[in-house]
């Protein structure tokens, strides 16, 4: 017996100075889950030039 479920997922990324913060929200329809994290650059890391935001659209195969 197979089962398919659809979950809504939202990923938020925040960059400030040399710190990146992320928040992930998952909605299963019956539960809502939230996770978060922080990443910092090492002092020896070089800054990269800014670039345009990538197209983050995702389409499922059906």
The first five atom37 places (N, CA, C, CB, O) and aatype in JSON, in Angstrom:
{
  "aatype": [20, 20, 20, 20, 20, 20, 20, 20, 20, 20, 20, 20, 20, 20, 20, 20, 20, 20, 20, 20, 20, 20, 20, 20, 20, 20, 20, 20, 20, 20, 20, 20, 20, 20, 20, 20, 20, 20, 20, 20, 20, 20, 20, 20, 20, 20, 20, 20, 20, 20, 20, 20, 20, 20, 20, 20, 20, 20, 20, 20, 20, 20],
  "atom_mask": [
    [1, 1, 1, 1, 1],
    [1, 1, 1, 1, 1],
    [1, 1, 1, 1, 1],
    [1, 1, 1, 1, 1],
    [1, 1, 1, 1, 1],
    [1, 1, 1, 1, 1],
    [1, 1, 1, 1, 1],
    [1, 1, 1, 1, 1],
    [1, 1, 1, 1, 1],
    [1, 1, 1, 1, 1],
    [1, 1, 1, 1, 1],
    [1, 1, 1, 1, 1],
    [1, 1, 1, 1, 1],
    [1, 1, 1, 1, 1],
    [1, 1, 1, 1, 1],
    [1, 1, 1, 1, 1],
    [1, 1, 1, 1, 1],
    [1, 1, 1, 1, 1],
    [1, 1, 1, 1, 1],
    [1, 1, 1, 1, 1],
    [1, 1, 1, 1, 1],
    [1, 1, 1, 1, 1],
    [1, 1, 1, 1, 1],
    [1, 1, 1, 1, 1],
    [1, 1, 1, 1, 1],
    [1, 1, 1, 1, 1],
    [1, 1, 1, 1, 1],
    [1, 1, 1, 1, 1],
    [1, 1, 1, 1, 1],
    [1, 1, 1, 1, 1],
    [1, 1, 1, 1, 1],
    [1, 1, 1, 1, 1],
    [1, 1, 1, 1, 1],
    [1, 1, 1, 1, 1],
    [1, 1, 1, 1, 1],
    [1, 1, 1, 1, 1],
    [1, 1, 1, 1, 1],
    [1, 1, 1, 1, 1],
    [1, 1, 1, 1, 1],
    [1, 1, 1, 1, 1],
    [1, 1, 1, 1, 1],
    [1, 1, 1, 1, 1],
    [1, 1, 1, 1, 1],
    [1, 1, 1, 1, 1],
    [1, 1, 1, 1, 1],
    [1, 1, 1, 1, 1],
    [1, 1, 1, 1, 1],
    [1, 1, 1, 1, 1],
    [1, 1, 1, 1, 1],
    [1, 1, 1, 1, 1],
    [1, 1, 1, 1, 1],
    [1, 1, 1, 1, 1],
    [1, 1, 1, 1, 1],
    [1, 1, 1, 1, 1],
    [1, 1, 1, 1, 1],
    [1, 1, 1, 1, 1],
    [1, 1, 1, 1, 1],
    [1, 1, 1, 1, 1],
    [1, 1, 1, 1, 1],
    [1, 1, 1, 1, 1],
    [1, 1, 1, 1, 1],
    [1, 1, 1, 1, 1]
  ],
  "atom_positions": [
    [[0.85, -1.18, 0.0], [0.0, 0.0, 0.0], [0.89, 1.23, 0.0], [-0.96, 0.0, 1.22], [1.75, 1.39, 0.87]],
    [[0.68, 2.1, -0.97], [1.49, 3.32, -1.03], [0.71, 4.5, -0.46], [1.94, 3.61, -2.48], [-0.52, 4.5, -0.43]],
    [[1.46, 5.49, -0.03], [0.87, 6.68, 0.57], [1.69, 7.89, 0.13], [0.8, 6.58, 2.13], [2.92, 7.84, 0.13]],
    [[1.02, 8.94, -0.25], [1.69, 10.19, -0.62], [1.17, 11.31, 0.26], [1.48, 10.52, -2.13], [-0.02, 11.38, 0.55]],
    [[2.06, 12.17, 0.68], [1.69, 13.31, 1.5], [2.35, 14.56, 0.93], [2.12, 13.1, 2.99], [3.43, 14.5, 0.34]],
    [[1.69, 15.69, 1.09], [2.24, 16.96, 0.63], [2.46, 17.84, 1.84], [1.3, 17.65, -0.4], [1.54, 18.1, 2.62]],
    [[3.69, 18.31, 2.01], [4.04, 19.21, 3.11], [4.46, 20.54, 2.52], [5.18, 18.6, 4.0], [5.11, 20.59, 1.48]],
    [[4.08, 21.61, 3.18], [4.5, 22.94, 2.78], [5.76, 23.29, 3.57], [3.37, 24.0, 3.03], [5.81, 23.14, 4.79]],
    [[6.77, 23.74, 2.85], [8.06, 24.07, 3.46], [8.44, 25.49, 3.06], [9.18, 23.05, 3.04], [8.36, 25.86, 1.89]],
    [[8.86, 26.28, 4.04], [9.35, 27.64, 3.78], [10.74, 27.77, 4.4], [8.37, 28.73, 4.35], [10.95, 27.41, 5.55]],
    [[11.66, 28.29, 3.61], [13.02, 28.51, 4.07], [13.32, 30.0, 3.97], [14.05, 27.68, 3.23], [13.18, 30.6, 2.91]],
    [[13.72, 30.58, 5.09], [14.07, 32.0, 5.15], [15.57, 32.1, 5.44], [13.22, 32.75, 6.24], [16.05, 31.49, 6.4]],
    [[16.29, 32.86, 4.64], [17.72, 33.09, 4.84], [17.95, 34.58, 5.08], [18.56, 32.59, 3.63], [17.42, 35.43, 4.36]],
    [[18.75, 34.88, 6.09], [19.07, 36.26, 6.44], [20.59, 36.38, 6.51], [18.4, 36.68, 7.81], [21.25, 35.61, 7.21]],
    [[21.14, 37.34, 5.8], [22.59, 37.58, 5.84], [22.85, 38.98, 6.36], [23.22, 37.38, 4.44], [22.25, 39.96, 5.9]],
    [[23.76, 39.07, 7.31], [24.16, 40.37, 7.84], [25.61, 40.27, 8.28], [23.25, 40.82, 9.03], [25.99, 39.38, 9.04]],
    [[26.42, 41.2, 7.8], [27.86, 41.18, 8.07], [28.41, 39.81, 7.67], [28.17, 41.5, 9.58], [28.28, 39.42, 6.52]],
    [[29.0, 39.1, 8.56], [29.6, 37.8, 8.25], [28.82, 36.65, 8.9], [31.07, 37.77, 8.72], [29.38, 35.61, 9.22]],
    [[27.52, 36.88, 9.09], [26.67, 35.88, 9.73], [25.47, 35.58, 8.83], [26.2, 36.36, 11.13], [24.86, 36.49, 8.28]],
    [[25.14, 34.31, 8.69], [23.95, 33.88, 7.97], [23.04, 33.15, 8.94], [24.32, 32.97, 6.75], [23.48, 32.26, 9.66]],
    [[21.78, 33.54, 8.95], [20.79, 32.87, 9.79], [19.73, 32.25, 8.89], [20.14, 33.87, 10.8], [19.39, 32.8, 7.85]],
    [[19.22, 31.1, 9.31], [18.2, 30.41, 8.54], [17.06, 30.0, 9.46], [18.78, 29.18, 7.82], [17.28, 29.63, 10.62]],
    [[15.85, 30.07, 8.92], [14.68, 29.56, 9.63], [13.9, 28.7, 8.64], [13.79, 30.73, 10.22], [13.66, 29.12, 7.51]],
    [[13.5, 27.51, 9.06], [12.75, 26.6, 8.23], [11.43, 26.3, 8.9], [13.55, 25.29, 7.96], [11.38, 25.96, 10.09]],
    [[10.34, 26.42, 8.14], [9.02, 26.12, 8.67], [8.43, 25.0, 7.82], [8.1, 27.39, 8.66], [8.4, 25.09, 6.59]],
    [[7.96, 23.95, 8.48], [7.33, 22.81, 7.81], [5.9, 22.69, 8.32], [8.13, 21.49, 8.06], [5.67, 22.63, 9.53]],
    [[4.95, 22.64, 7.41], [3.54, 22.46, 7.77], [3.08, 21.14, 7.16], [2.65, 23.66, 7.26], [2.98, 21.02, 5.94]],
    [[2.81, 20.16, 8.02], [2.41, 18.83, 7.55], [0.9, 18.73, 7.37], [2.88, 17.77, 8.52], [0.4, 17.7, 6.92]],
    [[0.19, 19.77, 7.73], [-1.26, 19.73, 7.69], [-1.84, 19.44, 9.05], [-1.72, 18.7, 6.7], [-2.93, 19.91, 9.38]],
    [[-1.11, 18.65, 9.86], [-1.55, 18.36, 11.23], [-0.58, 18.91, 12.26], [-1.71, 16.85, 11.42], [-0.94, 19.09, 13.42]],
    [[0.65, 19.18, 11.84], [1.67, 19.74, 12.73], [2.42, 20.85, 12.01], [2.66, 18.65, 13.21], [2.54, 20.85, 10.79]],
    [[2.92, 21.79, 12.78], [3.81, 22.83, 12.26], [5.12, 22.74, 13.03], [3.15, 24.27, 12.38], [5.14, 22.79, 14.26]],
    [[6.2, 22.62, 12.29], [7.53, 22.5, 12.88], [8.39, 23.67, 12.43], [8.2, 21.15, 12.5], [8.27, 24.12, 11.29]],
    [[9.25, 24.15, 13.31], [10.15, 25.25, 12.99], [11.55, 24.9, 13.46], [9.67, 26.58, 13.64], [11.74, 24.4, 14.57]],
    [[12.52, 25.16, 12.61], [13.92, 24.96, 12.98], [14.7, 26.22, 12.63], [14.53, 23.73, 12.27], [14.27, 27.01, 11.79]],
    [[15.84, 26.39, 13.27], [16.65, 27.57, 12.97], [18.12, 27.25, 13.18], [16.24, 28.77, 13.85], [18.47, 26.3, 13.88]],
    [[18.97, 28.05, 12.56], [20.4, 27.87, 12.7], [21.15, 29.13, 12.34], [20.88, 26.72, 11.83], [20.6, 30.04, 11.71]],
    [[22.4, 29.18, 12.74], [23.26, 30.33, 12.48], [24.62, 29.83, 12.03], [23.4, 31.23, 13.74], [25.15, 28.86, 12.57]],
    [[25.19, 30.48, 11.03], [26.53, 30.16, 10.56], [27.34, 31.44, 10.5], [26.5, 29.45, 9.17], [26.83, 32.49, 10.1]],
    [[28.58, 31.36, 10.88], [29.48, 32.52, 10.84], [30.71, 32.17, 10.01], [29.89, 32.96, 12.28], [31.17, 31.03, 10.0]],
    [[31.23, 33.18, 9.32], [32.46, 32.99, 8.55], [33.65, 32.92, 9.49], [32.64, 34.13, 7.53], [33.68, 33.57, 10.53]],
    [[34.62, 32.13, 9.1], [35.88, 32.09, 9.83], [36.64, 33.39, 9.54], [36.74, 30.83, 9.43], [36.48, 33.97, 8.47]],
    [[37.46, 33.86, 10.48], [38.18, 35.13, 10.28], [39.04, 35.14, 9.0], [39.07, 35.4, 11.47], [39.23, 36.2, 8.41]],
    [[39.56, 33.99, 8.59], [40.42, 33.95, 7.4], [39.62, 33.85, 6.09], [41.36, 32.77, 7.49], [40.22, 33.92, 5.02]],
    [[38.29, 33.7, 6.14], [37.47, 33.62, 4.93], [37.38, 34.99, 4.26], [36.06, 33.1, 5.26], [37.24, 36.02, 4.93]],
    [[37.45, 34.99, 2.94], [37.31, 36.22, 2.15], [35.85, 36.43, 1.79], [38.18, 36.16, 0.88], [35.11, 35.47, 1.56]],
    [[35.43, 37.7, 1.74], [34.09, 38.02, 1.27], [34.01, 37.8, -0.23], [33.7, 39.48, 1.64], [34.97, 38.09, -0.95]],
    [[32.89, 37.28, -0.7], [32.66, 37.12, -2.13], [31.8, 38.27, -2.61], [31.99, 35.75, -2.45], [30.99, 38.79, -1.85]],
    [[31.97, 38.67, -3.87], [31.12, 39.75, -4.38], [29.66, 39.3, -4.4], [31.57, 40.18, -5.8], [29.36, 38.13, -4.62]],
    [[28.74, 40.26, -4.17], [27.32, 39.93, -4.19], [26.91, 39.61, -5.61], [26.47, 41.09, -3.64], [27.47, 40.12, -6.57]],
    [[25.9, 38.74, -5.73], [25.38, 38.39, -7.04], [23.87, 38.36, -6.96], [25.94, 37.03, -7.53], [23.28, 38.4, -5.88]],
    [[23.24, 38.29, -8.11], [21.77, 38.3, -8.16], [21.22, 37.06, -7.46], [21.27, 38.35, -9.63], [21.86, 36.01, -7.43]],
    [[20.02, 37.2, -6.89], [19.36, 36.08, -6.24], [19.06, 35.0, -7.27], [18.06, 36.55, -5.53], [18.6, 35.32, -8.37]],
    [[19.31, 33.73, -6.95], [18.98, 32.65, -7.89], [17.47, 32.44, -7.94], [19.69, 31.34, -7.48], [16.75, 32.82, -7.03]],
    [[17.02, 31.83, -9.02], [15.61, 31.47, -9.14], [15.41, 30.21, -8.31], [15.2, 31.24, -10.65], [15.85, 29.13, -8.69]],
    [[14.74, 30.36, -7.18], [14.58, 29.25, -6.24], [13.26, 28.51, -6.4], [14.71, 29.75, -4.83], [12.85, 27.76, -5.52]],
    [[12.58, 28.73, -7.54], [11.31, 28.04, -7.73], [11.56, 26.56, -7.97], [10.52, 28.66, -8.9], [12.48, 26.17, -8.69]],
    [[10.73, 25.76, -7.35], [10.85, 24.31, -7.48], [9.52, 23.77, -7.96], [11.28, 23.64, -6.12], [8.46, 24.15, -7.46]],
    [[9.57, 22.91, -8.9], [8.33, 22.31, -9.4], [8.44, 20.79, -9.23], [8.06, 22.7, -10.9], [9.44, 20.18, -9.6]],
    [[7.4, 20.21, -8.68], [7.38, 18.77, -8.5], [7.08, 18.05, -9.81], [6.35, 18.39, -7.44], [6.49, 18.61, -10.73]],
    [[7.49, 16.83, -9.84], [7.21, 16.0, -11.01], [5.97, 15.18, -10.73], [8.42, 15.09, -11.37], [5.84, 14.63, -9.64]],
    [[5.09, 15.1, -11.65], [3.87, 14.38, -11.38], [3.34, 13.57, -12.48], [2.87, 15.27, -10.98], [2.3, 12.93, -12.32]]
  ]
}
